[in-house]
Amino acid sequence: MSKRCLGAVLMAAGVAAACLAQGDAPAKKTYGPPGRFEDQVKAFEAADAAALPPAGAIVCIGSSSMKGWHPTIKADLAPLTVIPRGFGGSTMDEALHVVDRIVIPYKPRAVMVYEGDNDIAAGIAPELFRDTFLAFAEKVRAAQPEVRFYVLSVKPSIKRWALWPQMREANRLLAELCAGDARMTFIDVATPMLDAEGQPRPELFAKDNLHMTRAGYEVWRDAVRPVLLKAEAAFEPQK
């Protein structure tokens, strides 16, 4: 993405925030002002001030589905060094706005991203979601030019099943984008979460039919771990 395109994405987010602040309904769904999860971001920063995570690790950022993986993600992806940074019910735009606080300072060799669930639920078009990810990636690459990205597909869920066509289109756009960039890898966690009839597997979801059970995270582990091990094991610092 060019600097002009990046500026356009950021300007669009700013215009959207202004419209929402004035109470005007935008012609199309746009991102609202970021900052809903400032307390969680500050908690990460406080932990970093006490003990900064190691440089050259894999930062894992995303919404509550990523946050829910925090208790087991290090064991699930061992022996790779990962820094879990999931927060709230975040969107890609909110990840973009905190990238210089909870991604770039760690000087990561790679970044794994899970967003989109909440973006599509908020009415964000798949194209805007993709473009916002591009702005996110561009901002990281400005600081770490050789960084690699692993982009998890938007997951299906029972609660948001009516939105699956839009989520599927978002996944198509992400996969297409990654296919054209040697330093981006799309990881499909969605397909193994569907049963033989193409419906979400109930055992993978908590009572809210949105967040995942341990069985759901085992599906993610089995989809993600082989990809990361194959690509990242050679870059793992010797201990």
C-alpha positions in Angstrom: 0.0 0.0 0.0 1.3 3.5 -0.9 1.6 6.2 1.6 -1.3 8.0 -0.2 -3.5 4.9 0.2 -2.5 4.5 3.9 -3.4 8.1 4.5 -6.8 7.6 2.8 -7.6 4.7 5.1 -6.6 6.7 8.2 -8.5 9.8 7.0 -11.6 7.7 6.5 -11.4 6.4 10.1 -11.1 10.0 11.3 -14.1 11.2 9.3 -16.1 8.3 10.6 -15.2 9.3 14.2 -16.3 12.9 13.6 -19.6 11.8 12.1 -20.4 9.6 15.0 -19.4 12.3 17.5 -21.9 14.6 15.9 -24.6 12.0 15.9 -24.8 11.8 12.1 -25.5 8.5 10.5 -22.9 7.9 7.9 -24.0 6.8 4.4 -22.0 3.5 4.9 -20.9 1.8 8.0 -17.5 3.1 9.1 -15.3 2.5 12.1 -16.1 4.4 15.3 -13.5 6.2 17.4 -11.0 3.8 19.0 -10.1 3.7 22.7 -12.8 1.4 24.1 -10.2 -0.9 25.5 -7.7 1.6 26.7 -7.5 0.0 30.2 -6.4 -3.3 28.7 -3.8 -1.7 26.5 -2.5 0.2 29.5 -2.3 -3.1 31.4 -0.1 -4.5 28.7 2.1 -1.4 28.8 2.4 -1.7 32.6 3.5 -5.3 32.3 6.0 -4.2 29.6 7.5 -1.6 31.9 8.1 -4.2 34.5 9.6 -6.7 32.1 9.7 -6.1 28.3 9.0 -9.3 26.3 12.0 -10.6 24.2 12.6 -9.0 20.8 12.3 -11.1 17.8 9.2 -13.0 19.0 5.8 -13.6 17.3 3.2 -11.1 18.5 -0.3 -12.5 18.5 -2.8 -9.6 18.4 -6.6 -9.7 18.0 -10.0 -9.5 19.5 -11.6 -11.6 22.3 -11.1 -14.8 20.4 -7.3 -14.2 20.6 -7.6 -13.0 24.2 -9.4 -16.2 25.1 -6.4 -18.1 23.8 -4.0 -16.4 26.2 -4.0 -19.1 28.9 -2.8 -21.8 26.5 -1.3 -20.2 23.4 2.3 -20.4 24.6 2.0 -24.1 25.3 0.0 -24.7 22.1 2.6 -23.0 19.9 5.7 -24.2 21.8 8.6 -24.1 21.2 8.0 -20.8 19.4 8.2 -17.6 21.4 4.9 -15.8 21.3 3.7 -12.6 22.9 -0.1 -12.7 23.4 -1.8 -9.4 22.9 -5.5 -10.0 22.4 -7.8 -7.3 23.8 -11.5 -6.9 24.3 -14.0 -7.2 21.5 -11.6 -5.2 19.2 -11.8 -4.5 15.5 -9.0 -4.2 13.0 -9.2 -0.4 13.3 -8.6 -0.6 17.0 -5.6 -2.9 16.4 -4.3 -0.4 14.0 -4.6 2.4 16.5 -2.5 0.6 19.2 0.1 -1.1 16.9 2.7 1.4 18.0 2.1 0.6 21.6 1.6 -3.2 21.8 3.3 -4.5 18.6 6.1 -2.4 17.3 7.9 -1.9 20.7 8.6 -5.7 20.8 10.5 -5.6 17.4 8.7 -8.8 16.3 10.0 -11.0 13.6 6.3 -12.0 12.9 2.8 -10.9 13.8 -0.2 -13.2 13.9 -3.5 -11.3 13.6 -7.1 -12.3 14.3 -9.7 -9.6 13.7 -12.9 -9.3 11.6 -15.5 -11.0 13.8 -16.5 -7.7 15.4 -15.8 -5.6 12.2 -18.4 -7.5 10.2 -20.9 -7.6 13.1 -20.6 -3.8 13.2 -21.5 -3.5 9.6 -18.0 -2.9 8.2 -17.7 -3.8 4.6 -15.2 -6.6 3.9 -13.2 -4.3 1.6 -12.8 -1.7 4.3 -11.8 -4.4 6.8 -9.1 -5.6 4.3 -7.8 -2.1 3.6 -7.6 -1.4 7.4 -5.5 -4.6 7.8 -3.2 -3.3 5.0 -2.8 0.0 6.9 -2.0 -2.1 10.0 0.6 -4.1 8.1 2.1 -1.0 6.5 2.6 0.7 9.9 4.4 -2.4 11.3 6.6 -2.7 8.2 7.6 1.0 8.5 9.3 0.0 11.7 10.2 -3.6 10.9 10.5 -3.9 7.1 11.1 -7.7 7.1 8.3 -8.7 9.4 6.1 -11.6 8.4 2.3 -11.7 8.9 0.1 -14.7 9.7 -3.5 -13.8 9.1 -6.2 -16.0 10.7 -9.5 -16.3 8.8 -12.6 -14.8 10.4 -14.2 -17.7 12.3 -17.8 -18.8 11.8 -20.0 -18.9 14.9 -23.5 -19.9 15.8 -24.5 -16.5 17.1 -23.3 -14.7 14.0 -24.1 -17.3 11.4 -26.4 -14.9 9.5 -23.3 -12.8 8.8 -21.3 -15.7 7.4 -21.6 -14.6 3.8 -19.9 -11.3 4.6 -17.3 -13.0 6.7 -16.6 -15.5 4.0 -16.0 -12.6 1.6 -13.7 -11.0 4.1 -11.8 -14.2 4.2 -11.6 -14.4 0.4 -10.1 -10.9 0.3 -7.6 -11.7 3.0 -6.5 -14.9 1.3 -6.2 -13.1 -2.1 -4.1 -10.4 -0.4 -1.8 -12.9 1.3 -1.4 -14.9 -1.9 0.2 -11.8 -3.5 2.7 -11.1 -0.8 5.5 -13.5 0.1 5.6 -12.2 3.7 1.9 -12.8 4.4 0.3 -16.1 5.1 -3.4 -16.7 5.3 -4.3 -19.5 7.8 -7.8 -21.0 7.4 -9.2 -21.7 10.9 -12.8 -21.4 9.6 -13.2 -24.6 7.5 -12.3 -27.0 10.3 -14.8 -25.3 12.6 -17.7 -26.4 10.2 -19.3 -29.8 10.2 -20.0 -32.0 7.2 -23.1 -30.0 6.4 -21.2 -26.7 6.5 -22.6 -25.6 9.8 -20.7 -24.4 12.9 -19.8 -27.3 15.2 -21.7 -26.7 18.5 -19.0 -28.3 20.7 -16.5 -25.6 19.7 -18.5 -22.8 21.2 -19.3 -21.6 24.8 -22.8 -20.9 26.0 -22.9 -17.5 24.3 -22.5 -19.3 20.9 -19.8 -16.9 20.0 -16.6 -17.5 22.0 -14.8 -20.8 21.9 -14.4 -23.7 24.2 -11.1 -25.5 24.6 -12.1 -27.8 21.8 -12.3 -24.7 19.6 -8.8 -23.6 20.5 -7.6 -27.1 19.8 -8.9 -26.6 16.2 -7.0 -23.3 16.0 -3.9 -24.9 17.4 -4.0 -27.7 14.9 -4.4 -25.3 12.0 -1.9 -22.7 13.1 0.9 -24.6 14.8 2.2 -26.6 11.7 2.2 -23.4 9.6 4.2 -21.4 12.2 6.6 -24.3 13.0 7.4 -24.8 9.3 8.0 -21.1 8.6 9.3 -19.8 12.0 11.3 -22.5 13.7 14.5 -21.6 11.9 14.2 -18.0 13.3 13.6 -19.0 16.9 16.4 -17.6 19.1 18.7 -20.2 20.6 18.1 -20.6 24.4 
